[in-house]
Amino acid sequence: MSIKSSESMQWIYRDPNLDGVEDVEKYIVGGYHPVNIGDIIGEKDKRYEIIHKLGSRGFSTVWLASLIDKQQYYALKILCANSTDDMEPKVLQYLQQCAAAHPNISSLDDFFQINGPNGLHYCLVLPVLGPSIKDMSQRQLSESLRHEASQQIANGLAYLHSLDICHGGTFLITLHLKVCR
């Protein structure tokens, strides 16, 4: 969007605020992996076809994908390239190894890396869930639904704490990874 500054009478450029659209300037070396609808991503035995974009955050894009020949749907989270922070995949792999799964914690269905034009990317295959809490907070929710969501979040965090994992804002921090109890 271009606007004319009233003080200097010069044209300046300001990025539009588009909900759900990632910063295209992050499609650089070390950034996002370019993905198109219909792309096939994965390894020989497990290949996923991209169906739709689910969203993006600062360090990843998330895509609705189906496992080829199985008609099973997953959320394929592709992290920015050459990330030195591999904590999320490590924590999810650790949780996957734990015998007792928790209903309020997403499980990692698959994990692999792809090499693209912007570098090496971690790919996390997760179950497809409902809308994000952020998106839901924009709507007026009933008191019972707010209570139920809060209870599920508290139960999930308590479970993570029981495994010596704590949530630190927008990322997970492990106190120490050990064999599951």
VMD Tcl script that draws the C-alpha trace (Angstrom):
set ca {
  {0.00 0.00 0.00}
  {1.39 3.42 -0.86}
  {0.49 6.50 1.11}
  {1.54 10.09 0.81}
  {3.14 11.55 3.90}
  {1.51 14.88 4.74}
  {4.64 16.29 6.39}
  {7.20 15.64 3.68}
  {4.80 15.14 0.75}
  {6.79 12.05 -0.28}
  {5.41 8.66 -1.16}
  {6.27 5.92 1.31}
  {5.55 2.19 1.24}
  {3.94 0.31 4.10}
  {3.33 -3.47 4.14}
  {-0.36 -4.32 4.23}
  {-1.59 -6.18 7.28}
  {-2.95 -9.39 5.77}
  {-4.11 -12.02 8.25}
  {-2.91 -15.51 7.43}
  {-0.29 -14.39 4.92}
  {3.32 -15.05 5.79}
  {6.10 -12.52 5.21}
  {7.21 -13.23 1.63}
  {10.61 -11.75 2.42}
  {11.29 -14.86 4.54}
  {11.53 -16.99 1.39}
  {15.31 -16.60 1.36}
  {18.32 -18.78 2.18}
  {17.82 -19.85 5.79}
  {14.09 -19.05 5.64}
  {10.86 -20.67 4.51}
  {10.71 -23.58 2.06}
  {8.67 -22.70 -1.05}
  {5.61 -24.96 -1.30}
  {2.83 -25.14 -3.87}
  {-0.51 -26.92 -3.74}
  {0.00 -30.37 -5.28}
  {3.68 -30.64 -4.31}
  {4.86 -34.04 -3.09}
  {7.10 -33.85 -0.01}
  {8.65 -36.69 1.92}
  {10.69 -39.83 1.70}
  {10.28 -42.96 -0.42}
  {7.97 -44.87 1.91}
  {6.04 -41.85 3.24}
  {5.24 -39.13 0.76}
  {2.73 -36.36 1.39}
  {0.75 -34.36 -1.15}
  {0.16 -30.71 -0.24}
  {-3.55 -29.86 -0.30}
  {-3.94 -26.47 1.43}
  {-2.02 -23.97 3.55}
  {-3.12 -24.01 7.19}
  {-0.99 -21.14 8.42}
  {2.40 -19.69 9.20}
  {4.31 -18.35 12.14}
  {7.70 -16.72 12.52}
  {9.73 -19.89 12.03}
  {7.52 -22.25 10.03}
  {4.69 -22.78 7.58}
  {2.01 -25.44 8.15}
  {0.25 -27.31 5.35}
  {-2.66 -29.72 5.10}
  {-1.23 -32.82 3.44}
  {-2.44 -36.31 2.63}
  {-0.32 -39.43 2.80}
  {-0.06 -40.72 -0.77}
  {-2.20 -43.85 -1.38}
  {-3.66 -43.78 2.15}
  {-6.13 -40.85 2.13}
  {-5.03 -39.89 5.65}
  {-4.71 -36.18 6.41}
  {-1.94 -34.54 8.41}
  {-0.56 -31.14 9.29}
  {2.90 -30.88 7.73}
  {4.93 -28.25 9.58}
  {8.01 -27.12 7.66}
  {10.49 -25.22 9.82}
  {12.76 -22.49 8.49}
  {15.98 -23.76 6.94}
  {19.25 -24.31 8.72}
  {17.58 -23.74 12.06}
  {20.03 -24.09 14.92}
  {17.06 -24.57 17.24}
  {16.08 -28.21 16.82}
  {14.40 -28.31 20.22}
  {10.82 -28.67 18.92}
  {11.58 -31.84 16.89}
  {13.59 -33.25 19.83}
  {10.81 -32.61 22.33}
  {8.16 -34.08 20.01}
  {10.33 -37.16 19.38}
  {10.81 -37.50 23.14}
  {7.06 -37.28 23.71}
  {6.51 -39.83 20.94}
  {8.76 -42.29 22.78}
  {6.78 -41.95 26.00}
  {4.53 -44.94 26.53}
  {1.59 -42.98 27.93}
  {0.25 -40.56 25.36}
  {-1.78 -37.65 26.66}
  {-5.00 -36.58 24.92}
  {-4.11 -32.86 25.18}
  {-0.63 -33.18 23.63}
  {-0.15 -33.47 19.86}
  {1.77 -36.54 18.83}
  {4.46 -36.60 16.19}
  {3.43 -39.00 13.42}
  {6.56 -38.60 11.29}
  {9.74 -36.55 11.14}
  {12.18 -36.02 8.29}
  {14.34 -33.39 6.62}
  {14.18 -31.96 3.12}
  {16.82 -30.04 1.24}
  {15.37 -27.11 -0.68}
  {16.60 -23.98 -2.42}
  {16.74 -22.14 0.92}
  {18.54 -24.88 2.87}
  {17.83 -27.94 4.99}
  {14.38 -27.97 6.64}
  {12.93 -30.07 9.46}
  {9.47 -31.40 8.56}
  {7.12 -32.44 11.35}
  {4.04 -34.51 10.55}
  {1.30 -33.94 13.13}
  {-2.42 -34.73 13.39}
  {-4.80 -32.17 11.93}
  {-6.52 -30.39 14.81}
  {-9.09 -27.62 15.04}
  {-8.57 -23.87 14.72}
  {-5.80 -22.22 16.70}
  {-6.47 -20.70 20.10}
  {-5.36 -17.37 18.65}
  {-8.03 -17.58 15.95}
  {-10.64 -18.73 18.45}
  {-9.84 -15.85 20.81}
  {-11.08 -13.46 18.13}
  {-14.58 -14.94 18.50}
  {-16.94 -14.71 21.41}
  {-16.83 -18.16 23.02}
  {-19.32 -19.48 25.53}
  {-18.20 -19.68 29.14}
  {-18.35 -23.49 29.11}
  {-16.17 -23.70 25.98}
  {-13.63 -21.26 27.47}
  {-13.58 -23.33 30.67}
  {-13.12 -26.60 28.75}
  {-10.28 -25.18 26.62}
  {-8.56 -23.75 29.70}
  {-8.84 -27.13 31.46}
  {-7.34 -28.95 28.46}
  {-4.42 -26.49 28.31}
  {-3.77 -26.83 32.05}
  {-3.90 -30.65 31.84}
  {-1.52 -30.68 28.88}
  {0.96 -28.38 30.64}
  {0.78 -30.47 33.82}
  {1.59 -33.56 31.75}
  {4.58 -31.81 30.12}
  {5.80 -30.72 33.56}
  {5.54 -34.32 34.80}
  {8.02 -35.23 32.04}
  {10.36 -32.39 33.06}
  {9.40 -30.28 30.05}
  {8.26 -26.72 30.47}
  {6.63 -24.39 27.98}
  {8.39 -21.06 27.62}
  {6.03 -18.76 25.77}
  {6.11 -19.59 22.07}
  {8.57 -22.47 22.30}
  {9.27 -25.55 24.38}
  {12.29 -25.81 26.67}
  {13.41 -29.12 28.07}
  {14.90 -29.15 31.51}
  {16.63 -32.39 30.61}
  {15.66 -35.21 28.29}
  {15.67 -38.60 29.90}
  {14.10 -41.98 29.40}
  {10.34 -41.70 29.84}
  {9.00 -42.76 33.21}
}
mol new
graphics top color blue
foreach p $ca { graphics top sphere $p radius 0.5 }
foreach p [lrange $ca 0 end-1] q [lrange $ca 1 end] { graphics top cylinder $p $q radius 0.2 }
display resetview
